[in-house]
Amino acid sequence: MKKELFGVFGDLSEFRRYRSETEFDRVVEGQSSTVGIRDIALGIPGRSTVYEEGDDICVLWGEVYPPYGMSTGTARWLLERYRESGLDALKELNGSYLALIDDGDAVIATDPIRSWECYYADTNGSRVFSTAPDSISNHLTEPEPSTRGLQEFLHFGVVLGDKSTVKGLHRVPFDGCLYRGSTRDLRRFVYEPTEFDYVQELADRLERAFARRAKLPGKKGLLLSGGYDSRTLLAGPLDVDQCYTVGDPTSAEVNVAAQVSDQYDVPHRVLSIDERYLRRDDDVIKYGHGIKESLHIHHAAYDHEIDVDTMYHGLLWDTFFRGHFLPRDRFDVFGYKIPRNRLEPDPGLAETLVDRKFGFIPTEKDLVADADVRGDGRAMAYDAIVSQLDGQTDRYDSIYNAIDLVGIQNQPTLPFRNHLADQYIESFIVADRELIDWHLRTPPEHRNSKTLLQAIQLIDSDILRHRPPGRPFESVSLNTAQNFFRKQCPFLSGFNGSWPDRTRHYDQNHFDEKLFPHCREIHNLPPRLKLRISDISVWLDDAADDLSGIPSETLCSPV
């Protein structure tokens, strides 16, 4: 990868057992750790930075903003503040980052939502860590696939908790930190609903989040859909130079995105859907880290058509501001579920996430050899979801916030930003500390589209001049009802989603023959499951030479 943080709990000579210093832009040695950084944005304000003071070091990697009024460098400030208040100093940082502090007992911490994964393993007598899991898995003595990790990946498209798909390769906990011999939860991400002006506060905090990110260098791009979220970035002070939309040029989604771009006088380019949309080369699959499916990297095949230095996007706005994971109450009309403007009164955690929100795919076929769970995977899925709340009762106060907590901890779409961040100077706006705080303090019944729409109209009263396709009304119920009646009319069709019909594209472009030419037994599985099988097979092959028993071998009966 172009961008990486790699380190070892040890001195420089220990670091050299694993990596060469020439692979990194900067290598620093502290009292008990040595860290290498590779990042084209190193030293740019708001980005990766390093501070050394004698034998003490502080490394900030990613996108990180200091508290208001701070006069020293961010890394220097954090080291000095850590000496005063320990890990509580991290509560004052803002952004999407990993932070390493070494003043004798080195610690590396995630941001509050673990927007960057940090992998670690104990190998060759040392504990090593990295943002690139394959840089660690290659050093495992006898690497083996994790049966449970593979099952979760294939059924969900995401590996839950702190596991990976390789035994011995772990992840720093959500909202947590890593030491030489242990891990720890930091408890910055805790739901504490209270009463305040949810609409005005969201508008104000969004504008401040935009202002913090308005001075990133070079030509600026925006991945724009026809929906609510990404268009808000055009109304802010970011000075976007070019908008890009992935889709069919004749679709309503692309048409609305073009109208929004024209409204804000920003050039618009369509990244047209063809067989490249589902094609995943090895160098794209790696951004899923073997724990998330590459399907979410919608723009992956179009890098050569994107000409910008900085890239903005609206990833996870629906999760943090509009309650994507929260279950809405519904009523039945001729077998069609119409949502009410309220939360489901008595939801189940597993039922909500497994059956409605995560991309769970049941199958009667045993997907992993020697698995300890049989059947269609649903029992395993329910158990895996419920177990995510073990030891976390102090993080949530209701079933609704428990659902959002598990959804955010295991967010499946992060490969989207992983790829962007490796290709451009990328800004993950939803990771802003003020916006996370808004999410944690706003009761779940107010985390919805109505609140967001009122907030963004305070930023620009004309922002909804061109409404998203499929949502001509502010009422969710009215939009759903119109979609229902369109589907009943013989000369009309229902509204299409934001993304192309993956099943149709898979079949039209003959991906069975391209991906599994000698595995006829796989051809009968759902297309999305087949793409997951391809993903994890390729990733495990690349992650370590000795890995075996990959899913494709398990499923394939040679023709």
C-alpha positions in Angstrom: 0.0 0.0 0.0 1.1 3.6 -0.6 0.1 4.6 3.0 1.1 2.6 6.0 2.0 2.7 9.7 4.2 -0.2 10.9 5.8 -0.7 14.2 7.3 -3.0 16.7 7.5 -3.0 20.5 11.2 -2.9 20.5 14.3 -1.0 19.3 15.4 -0.1 15.8 17.3 -3.4 15.4 14.1 -5.3 16.2 12.3 -3.2 13.6 14.8 -4.1 11.0 14.1 -7.8 11.5 10.8 -7.1 9.8 11.1 -4.1 7.5 13.7 -1.9 5.9 13.8 1.8 6.8 13.9 2.7 3.1 10.2 1.5 2.8 9.0 4.5 4.9 9.1 8.3 4.7 10.0 8.5 8.4 11.2 6.0 11.0 11.3 7.0 14.7 12.6 5.1 17.7 11.3 5.6 21.2 12.2 4.1 24.6 10.2 0.9 23.9 8.9 1.1 20.3 10.0 1.9 16.8 7.6 3.1 14.1 7.7 3.6 10.4 5.3 5.9 8.5 4.6 6.1 4.8 2.2 8.9 3.9 2.3 11.5 1.1 0.5 13.9 3.4 3.1 13.6 6.2 3.6 17.1 7.7 0.6 18.7 6.0 -1.5 20.5 8.7 -4.3 18.2 9.9 -2.5 15.1 8.7 0.2 12.6 9.9 2.8 14.1 12.1 5.7 13.1 14.4 7.3 14.7 17.4 10.5 13.5 19.2 11.9 14.8 22.5 14.9 12.9 23.6 13.9 9.3 23.8 10.2 10.1 23.9 8.1 10.1 20.7 4.6 10.8 19.6 3.3 9.6 16.2 -0.1 10.7 14.8 -1.1 8.9 11.6 -4.1 9.8 9.4 -6.3 12.9 9.7 -6.0 14.6 13.1 -6.9 18.1 14.4 -5.7 19.6 17.6 -8.0 21.4 20.2 -8.8 25.0 19.6 -6.3 27.5 20.7 -3.3 25.1 20.7 -0.1 26.9 19.7 2.3 23.9 19.4 2.4 21.1 16.9 -0.3 18.4 17.4 2.0 15.6 18.2 4.0 17.7 20.6 0.8 18.8 22.3 -0.4 15.2 22.7 2.9 14.0 24.2 2.9 16.8 26.8 -0.8 16.4 27.6 -0.4 12.6 28.0 2.3 13.3 30.6 -0.3 15.3 32.5 -3.5 13.2 32.1 -2.6 9.9 30.6 -4.9 8.4 28.0 -7.6 11.0 28.8 -5.6 13.3 26.5 -6.9 11.4 23.6 -10.4 12.6 24.3 -9.3 16.1 23.1 -8.0 14.9 19.7 -10.3 15.2 16.6 -10.3 13.2 13.4 -9.7 9.8 11.9 -6.3 8.6 13.3 -4.0 6.2 15.0 -1.9 7.7 17.8 1.3 6.2 19.3 2.8 7.6 22.4 6.1 6.3 23.9 7.5 7.9 27.0 8.7 4.6 28.4 5.7 2.3 28.1 4.5 2.6 24.5 0.8 2.6 23.6 -1.0 2.8 20.3 -4.7 3.9 20.2 -7.5 4.1 17.7 -9.9 7.1 17.3 -13.3 6.7 19.1 -14.9 4.8 16.1 -11.9 2.8 15.0 -12.1 4.3 11.6 -8.6 3.0 11.0 -7.9 -0.7 11.8 -4.6 -1.5 13.5 -3.6 -5.1 13.3 -1.1 -6.9 15.6 0.5 -10.2 16.2 3.1 -11.8 18.6 5.6 -13.3 16.3 9.3 -14.2 16.5 9.4 -13.0 20.1 8.1 -9.5 19.3 4.7 -7.8 19.2 4.3 -6.0 15.8 1.5 -3.8 14.6 0.5 -2.3 11.3 -2.4 -0.8 9.3 -1.6 -3.4 6.6 -2.4 -6.9 7.9 -0.5 -8.7 5.2 2.7 -7.1 6.4 2.2 -9.0 9.6 0.7 -12.3 8.5 3.7 -13.0 6.4 5.7 -13.2 9.6 3.5 -15.7 11.4 5.3 -19.0 12.0 2.5 -21.3 10.9 -0.3 -19.2 9.5 -3.8 -20.8 9.4 -7.1 -19.5 8.4 -9.6 -18.7 11.2 -12.6 -20.9 10.8 -15.0 -18.6 12.6 -13.5 -15.6 10.9 -14.1 -17.2 7.5 -17.6 -18.1 8.3 -18.5 -14.6 9.4 -16.9 -13.1 6.3 -18.7 -15.4 3.9 -22.1 -15.0 5.6 -21.9 -11.3 6.6 -19.2 -9.8 4.4 -17.5 -8.6 7.6 -15.6 -10.3 10.4 -17.0 -9.2 13.8 -15.2 -7.8 16.8 -11.4 -8.0 17.0 -10.9 -11.1 15.0 -9.4 -11.5 11.5 -9.5 -14.4 9.0 -6.1 -15.5 10.1 -5.3 -17.2 13.4 -2.9 -15.1 15.5 -3.7 -11.9 13.6 -5.7 -9.6 15.8 -7.2 -6.1 15.7 -6.8 -3.3 18.3 -10.2 -3.1 20.0 -12.9 -0.7 18.9 -12.2 2.6 20.8 -9.2 0.9 22.4 -5.5 0.8 22.6 -2.6 -1.7 22.4 0.4 -2.2 24.7 3.3 -4.6 24.5 1.5 -7.3 26.4 -2.2 -6.3 26.5 -5.1 -4.3 25.1 -7.5 -1.9 26.8 -10.9 -0.2 26.0 -10.9 3.6 26.3 -14.7 4.2 26.7 -14.8 7.4 24.7 -17.7 6.1 22.6 -20.5 5.9 25.1 -24.2 6.8 24.5 -25.4 9.5 26.8 -28.7 10.9 25.3 -29.7 14.3 26.5 -31.9 17.2 25.4 -30.6 20.0 23.2 -31.4 21.6 19.9 -30.5 18.6 17.7 -31.1 20.4 14.4 -29.2 23.6 15.1 -26.3 21.8 16.8 -26.0 19.4 13.9 -25.9 22.3 11.4 -23.3 24.2 13.4 -21.1 21.2 14.0 -21.2 20.2 10.3 -20.1 23.7 9.3 -17.2 23.6 11.8 -16.2 20.1 10.6 -16.2 21.4 7.0 -14.1 24.5 8.0 -11.5 22.2 9.7 -11.0 20.4 6.4 -11.3 23.3 3.9 -7.6 23.9 3.4 -6.5 20.5 2.1 -4.1 20.9 -0.8 -4.5 20.6 -4.6 -7.4 20.0 -6.8 -10.4 18.8 -4.7 -12.9 16.1 -5.7 -16.2 14.8 -4.3 -17.8 11.4 -4.8 -21.4 12.6 -5.3 -24.6 10.6 -5.3 -28.1 11.8 -5.9 -29.0 11.5 -2.2 -28.9 13.8 0.8 -25.5 13.3 2.2 -22.7 14.1 -0.2 -24.4 17.2 -1.7 -24.1 18.9 1.7 -20.4 19.1 1.1 -21.0 21.3 -1.9 -22.9 23.8 0.3 -20.0 24.1 2.7 -16.6 26.0 2.4 -14.7 23.0 0.8 -14.4 24.6 -2.7 -14.8 21.3 -4.6 -13.3 21.4 -8.1 -14.8 18.2 -9.6 -17.7 15.9 -8.8 -17.7 12.2 -9.7 -20.7 9.8 -9.8 -20.5 6.1 -10.3 -23.5 4.8 -12.3 -25.4 4.4 -15.5 -25.5 7.7 -17.3 -29.2 7.2 -18.1 -30.2 6.5 -14.4 -32.2 8.9 -12.2 -29.4 8.8 -9.6 -26.8 10.1 -12.0 -29.2 12.7 -13.5 -29.9 14.2 -10.0 -26.2 14.2 -9.1 -25.5 16.1 -12.4 -28.3 18.6 -11.5 -26.9 19.1 -8.0 -23.4 19.7 -9.4 -24.7 22.2 -11.9 -26.6 24.0 -9.0 -23.3 24.6 -7.2 -21.4 25.3 -10.4 -19.0 22.4 -10.1 -18.0 20.2 -13.1 -19.5 16.7 -13.0 -18.2 13.5 -14.5 -20.0 10.1 -14.7 -17.9 7.0 -14.1 -20.0 4.7 -16.3 -20.9 1.2 -15.1 -19.5 -1.6 -17.1 -17.9 -5.0 -16.4 -15.2 -3.2 -14.5 -17.6 -2.4 -11.7 -17.6 -5.9 -10.2 -14.1 -6.8 -11.3 -11.7 -6.8 -8.4 -7.9 -7.1 -9.0 -5.7 -8.3 -6.3 -4.5 -4.8 -5.5 -8.1 -3.7 -4.8 -9.1 -6.7 -2.8 -6.4 -5.9 -0.3 -8.3 -2.9 0.9 -10.8 -5.2 2.5 -8.0 -6.5 4.8 -9.5 -9.9 4.6 -12.3 -8.8 7.0 -14.6 -6.8 4.8 -15.8 -7.4 1.2 -14.4 -5.2 -1.6 -17.9 -4.8 -3.1 -18.2 -1.5 -1.3 -15.3 0.1 -3.2 -17.6 1.4 -5.9 -15.0 3.6 -7.6 -12.2 1.0 -7.6 -12.0 0.5 -11.3 -12.0 4.1 -12.3 -8.9 5.6 -10.7 -7.4 6.5 -14.1 -10.5 8.6 -14.8 -10.2 10.6 -11.5 -7.9 13.6 -11.6 -7.8 15.2 -8.1 -5.4 15.4 -5.2 -7.9 15.6 -2.3 -11.1 13.6 -2.2 -14.2 14.2 -0.1 -17.1 11.8 0.5 -20.2 11.3 2.6 -19.5 7.8 3.9 -21.5 6.8 7.1 -23.7 9.9 7.2 -26.7 7.7 7.0 -25.3 5.7 10.0 -24.4 8.6 12.3 -27.1 11.1 11.4 -30.0 9.1 9.9 -30.1 5.9 12.0 -29.3 3.5 9.2 -29.1 0.5 11.6 -32.1 1.5 13.6 -35.3 -0.5 13.0 -38.3 1.5 11.8 -41.8 0.4 12.6 -43.7 -0.8 9.5 -47.2 -1.9 8.6 -48.3 -4.3 5.9 -50.1 -3.2 2.7 -50.8 -6.1 0.3 -47.6 -7.8 1.5 -45.5 -4.6 1.1 -43.9 -3.1 4.2 -44.6 0.6 4.6 -42.5 2.4 7.3 -44.0 4.6 10.0 -42.3 7.7 11.2 -41.2 6.0 14.4 -38.9 3.3 15.7 -40.0 -0.3 16.0 -41.3 -0.7 19.6 -39.6 -3.9 20.6 -36.7 -4.8 18.2 -34.3 -7.7 18.6 -30.6 -7.0 18.2 -29.8 -10.1 16.1 -33.0 -10.0 14.1 -32.5 -6.3 13.1 -28.8 -6.6 12.2 -28.7 -10.1 10.7 -32.0 -10.1 8.8 -32.2 -6.4 7.7 -29.0 -4.4 8.0 -25.9 -6.6 7.5 -25.5 -8.4 4.2 -26.3 -11.8 5.7 -26.5 -14.6 3.1 -27.9 -18.0 4.3 -26.8 -21.1 2.5 -27.3 -24.8 3.2 -23.9 -25.5 1.9 -21.0 -25.8 4.4 -18.8 -22.9 3.3 -15.8 -23.7 5.4 -14.1 -27.1 5.9 -14.1 -28.4 9.5 -16.4 -25.6 10.7 -17.9 -26.1 14.2 -21.3 -24.7 13.0 -23.6 -26.4 10.4 -26.8 -25.4 8.8 -27.6 -22.3 6.8 -25.5 -20.0 9.0 -28.4 -18.2 10.7 -27.8 -19.7 14.2 -24.1 -18.8 14.0 -25.0 -15.3 12.8 -27.4 -14.6 15.6 -25.0 -15.9 18.2 -22.1 -13.9 16.8 -24.1 -10.6 16.8 -25.4 -11.1 20.4 -21.9 -11.8 21.6 -20.7 -8.4 20.4 -22.4 -6.8 23.4 -20.4 -8.9 25.9 -18.7 -6.6 28.4 -20.2 -3.4 26.8 -23.3 -2.7 28.9 -21.8 0.6 30.0 -21.6 1.9 26.4 -25.4 1.9 25.7 -28.6 2.7 27.5 -31.3 1.1 25.2 -31.7 -1.6 22.7 -31.7 1.1 19.9 -28.3 2.4 20.9 -27.1 -1.2 21.4 -28.0 -1.9 17.8 -26.2 1.2 16.5 -23.2 0.4 18.7 -22.8 -3.1 17.2 -23.4 -1.7 13.7 -20.8 1.0 14.0 -18.2 -1.3 15.6 -18.6 -3.7 12.7 -19.3 -1.2 9.9 -18.9 -3.2 6.6 -18.3 -0.3 4.2 -14.9 0.9 5.3 -13.0 -0.6 2.4 -14.5 2.3 0.5 -12.5 4.9 2.4 -9.4 2.6 2.8 -9.0 2.7 -1.0 -9.7 6.4 -1.3 -7.2 7.2 1.5 -4.5 5.2 -0.2 -5.0 7.0 -3.6 -5.7 10.6 -2.5 -5.6 12.9 0.5 -8.9 11.8 1.8 -11.1 13.4 4.5 -13.5 11.3 6.6 -15.8 14.0 7.8 -18.1 11.8 9.9 -15.2 11.0 12.2 -15.1 14.6 13.4 -15.2 14.5 17.3 -18.1 17.0 17.4 -20.2 15.0 15.1 -19.5 11.7 17.0 -20.5 13.6 20.2 -23.8 14.7 18.5 -24.5 11.1 17.6 -23.9 9.9 21.1 -25.9 12.6 22.8 -28.9 12.6 20.4 -31.7 10.2 21.4 -32.2 7.5 18.7 -35.7 8.7 17.8 -34.1 12.0 16.6 -31.3 10.4 14.6 -33.3 10.3 11.3 -33.7 11.9 7.9 -36.0 14.6 9.2 -33.4 15.9 11.6 -30.7 15.8 9.0 -32.8 17.5 6.3 -33.8 20.3 8.7 -30.1 20.8 9.6 -28.7 20.9 6.1 -31.4 23.3 5.1 -30.0 25.7 7.8 -26.7 25.4 6.0 -28.4 26.1 2.6 -32.1 26.7 2.3 -32.0 25.6 -1.4 -30.0 22.4 -0.9 -33.0 20.2 -1.7 -33.9 22.0 -5.0 -33.3 18.7 -6.8 -34.7 15.9 -4.5 -33.1 12.4 -4.5 -34.7 9.9 -6.9 -37.2 7.8 -5.0 -37.6 10.5 -2.3 -39.8 13.2 -3.8 -41.4 13.9 -0.4 -40.0 14.5 3.0 -42.2 11.8 4.5 -40.6 8.3 4.4 -44.1 6.8 4.4 -45.2 8.8 1.3 -42.0 7.9 -0.6 -42.5 4.2 0.2 -46.1 4.3 -0.7 -45.4 6.0 -4.1 -42.7 3.4 -4.8 -45.3 0.6 -3.9 -47.9 2.0 -6.3 -45.4 2.5 -9.1 -44.5 -1.2 -8.8 -48.2 -2.1 -9.1 -48.7 -0.1 -12.3 -48.0 -2.0 -15.5 -46.3 0.9 -17.3 -44.2 2.1 -14.4 -41.3 0.7 -12.4 -40.3 1.2 -8.8 -37.4 3.4 -7.9 -34.0 1.8 -8.2 -31.4 2.0 -5.5 -28.3 4.1 -5.5 -26.1 1.3 -6.8 -26.4 -0.9 -9.9 -28.1 -4.2 -10.0 -25.2 -6.4 -9.0 -26.8 -9.7 -9.9 -27.6 -8.5 -13.4 -24.1 -7.2 -13.9 -22.6 -10.4 -12.5 -24.6 -12.5 -14.9 -24.3 -10.2 -18.0 -20.5 -10.1 -17.7 -20.1 -13.9 -17.1 -18.2 -13.7 -13.9 -18.7 -17.3 -13.1 -16.5 -18.2 -16.0 -14.0 -15.5 -15.1 -13.7 -16.2 -11.4 -14.6 -19.9 -11.1 -14.0 -21.6 -14.4 -13.3 -25.0 -12.8 -15.6 -24.7 -9.8 -19.1 -25.5 -11.2 -20.5 -26.2 -7.8 -20.0 -22.6 -6.8 -22.0 -21.3 -9.8 -25.3 -22.1 -8.0 -24.6 -19.8 -5.1 -25.8 -16.1 -4.9 -23.6 -13.7 -6.8 -22.7 -11.6 -3.7 -21.5 -14.8 -1.9 -19.5 -15.8 -4.9 -17.8 -12.4 -4.9 -17.0 -12.9 -1.2 -15.5 -16.3 -2.0 -13.3 -14.7 -4.6 -12.3 -11.9 -2.3 -11.2 -14.0 0.6 -9.5 -16.6 -1.6 -7.3 -14.0 -3.2 -6.6 -12.2 0.0 -5.5 -15.3 1.9 -3.3 -16.4 -1.0 -1.6 -13.0 -0.9 -1.5 -12.7 2.9 0.9 -15.6 3.6 2.6 -18.2 1.4 1.6 -21.1 3.8 -2.1 -20.3 4.1 -4.2 -23.2 2.9 -7.8 -24.5 3.1 -9.2 -21.3 1.5 -13.0 -21.3 0.8 -12.7 -21.9 -2.9 -10.7 -25.1 -2.4 -13.3 -26.2 0.2 -16.2 -25.6 -2.3 -14.6 -26.6 -5.6 -15.1 -29.9 -7.2 -12.8 -29.9 -10.2 -14.6 -30.3 -13.5 
